[in-house]
Amino acid sequence: MPTRFDDEADVVVIGAGIAGLGLCCALARSGLDVLLVDARKGPGGIHRGDSLVPRSTRLLAAWGALDAVRAAGAVPIERIEVHHPTRGLLLEGPLVPDGVVDPYLVLPHADLERVLLAEAMRLGRTRVLRPARLDDLVRDGAGRVVGVRLATREGALAARARLVVGADGQRSAVRERLGVEVRRGSYDHAYLGLEAERPAGYRDALRLHLHPEGGVLVMPRPDRVGLGVLVEAGSGPRWTGMPDDALGRALAARCPLLAGARLLRGRSHVYELTWSHARRYVAPGAALIGDAAHTTNPTAGQGMTSALGDADALAREVGPALVTGGDLDAALASFERRQRPINARLVRQADLLARLYAWRGPLGDGAKVLFARTLGSPVGALLARGLTRAFLVPRAPAEDALARGGASRAARSCADVPMRRPQRSLGRDDAEPSSPPAPPAAPLLPLAR
Ligand SMILES: Cc1cc2nc3c(=O)[nH]c(=O)nc-3n(C[C@H](O)[C@H](O)[C@H](O)COP(=O)(O)OP(=O)(O)OC[C@H]3O[C@@H](n4cnc5c(N)ncnc54)[C@H](O)[C@@H]3O)c2cc1C
């Protein structure tokens, strides 16, 4: 029986995390009507990172959302420091290379979601429906996705869309309904995330304390510091059940900076880690972005970066086709051709960096000390440049063009596409308590040159 639709939009986005919100911002200037759906009542309440590398801040600036991110209290970080408990300061320098004007910013994840949601609604025609959960995809007789069935508090609702985007995270229901397979792997390490009062000797920097049993990353938060402690996979209960003084001693042994600092454990958590990559990103009438398409080990701090990169690439490819009535499937294919190799490389690179960083024991410790010292030496310049290019800085236009390979020549920035219809009033949205702190994650070792 044909579905009776209760709502209609140009694009339905399932998932209001960074990928879904980024897509709404990226599509904002196109004037397309976007229905953003999320199972959560409001922003926050989800464990995630907070590092926005220059590659990400450049996109936010292009969409017109960066000023709001700064105004929300994002802290700029300009320096990286690598310390060792017995060998002292191994490496110190600028985090962002000379000539890169885009900042490295840190903002708690819940605040970032709040700001991007407000910006998506301010800049474009984003309507929000939450809490609402994807029940199923609606297909036409040819198998093309033409809408979604949603479960809302008020009951079932069907929405028609020309494009359905799965931005619904690593357990993506959209991906599962599309029957897309995923390659995945796990790690022998996990991250303990918590916060501490700002130690007296700390100045804002991405500060890494190497240790043979697992390093500690210290990142600034407006009135405290965020800590990411590398621990054994499956050791969560041991860490979260440890009394304050024992945990304080264990952390100070790895990171002397923390000796005497009061730990703020209210919302501490241990994150088990995986990598994954979907075999396909698109199907007729549908696309996957962000963690729904791929996840990386957070050591490299690339999850939000690649989610925002996907959002930008998808908007560039499908925006013009949706506005002008062009060939949507060709645009979707072009998005996959462009973005999948970029993400495959990122998953691999993040995996390598994570395995090096998580290499414990005296041998791993020695290798990391050598690596950090090499990065700081004149011969390490090439290595450092490679790392910053892989994880931090915006891709050069030539490199971007190369990555796009066969991508549609017709694809333009959505900023070039004339607005189609006037803005109209927006949908439902409730606020929710802020999220537990995620351990800070960031590209750990690059030293800008
Ligand atoms: C501990 C940790 C630290 C990290 N640190 C960093 C960092 O510093 N920098 C960085 O770049 N990345 C970091 N990451 C990764 C990054 O946070 C994620 O890769 C990124 O946020 C993914 O965003 P997303 O929107 O794709 O997915 P998510 O944030 O998972 O959002 C998915 C959304 O979909 C909704 N949803 C799911 N299923 C449904 C459904 N059936 N119906 C409706 N809605 C649904 C969910 O409620 C959610 O809001 C970190 C990750 C972890 C775990």
The ligand as an ORCA input file, in Angstrom:
! r2SCAN-3c Opt
* xyz 0 1
  C      35.746      9.796     23.718
  C      35.703     10.422     22.376
  C      36.452     11.567     22.126
  C      36.439     12.146     20.867
  N      37.172     13.290     20.625
  C      37.148     13.887     19.415
  C      37.851     15.112     19.159
  O      38.456     15.729     20.029
  N      37.821     15.621     17.908
  C      37.126     15.010     16.914
  O      37.134     15.512     15.787
  N      36.406     13.884     17.136
  C      36.394     13.310     18.371
  N      35.658     12.179     18.611
  C      34.832     11.609     17.570
  C      33.632     12.488     17.306
  O      33.043     12.922     18.475
  C      32.618     11.725     16.447
  O      33.282     11.078     15.393
  C      31.632     12.713     15.851
  O      31.056     13.490     16.849
  C      30.574     11.930     15.097
  O      29.457     12.695     14.886
  P      28.175     12.086     14.198
  O      27.252     13.222     14.074
  O      28.553     11.320     12.981
  O      27.625     10.965     15.192
  P      26.974     11.128     16.665
  O      27.617     12.215     17.422
  O      26.978      9.751     17.236
  O      25.490     11.573     16.369
  C      24.509     10.683     15.910
  C      23.147     11.232     16.261
  O      22.149     10.384     15.693
  C      21.119     10.195     16.618
  N      20.474      8.909     16.305
  C      21.038      7.682     16.343
  N      20.151      6.747     15.938
  C      19.024      7.420     15.624
  C      17.738      7.002     15.146
  N      17.454      5.705     14.872
  N      16.791      7.930     14.934
  C      17.053      9.243     15.190
  N      18.238      9.678     15.648
  C      19.211      8.784     15.869
  C      21.814     10.209     17.975
  O      20.907     10.560     19.006
  C      22.887     11.263     17.756
  O      22.457     12.547     18.108
  C      35.652     11.580     19.856
  C      34.882     10.439     20.105
  C      34.904      9.854     21.363
  C      34.078      8.627     21.629
*
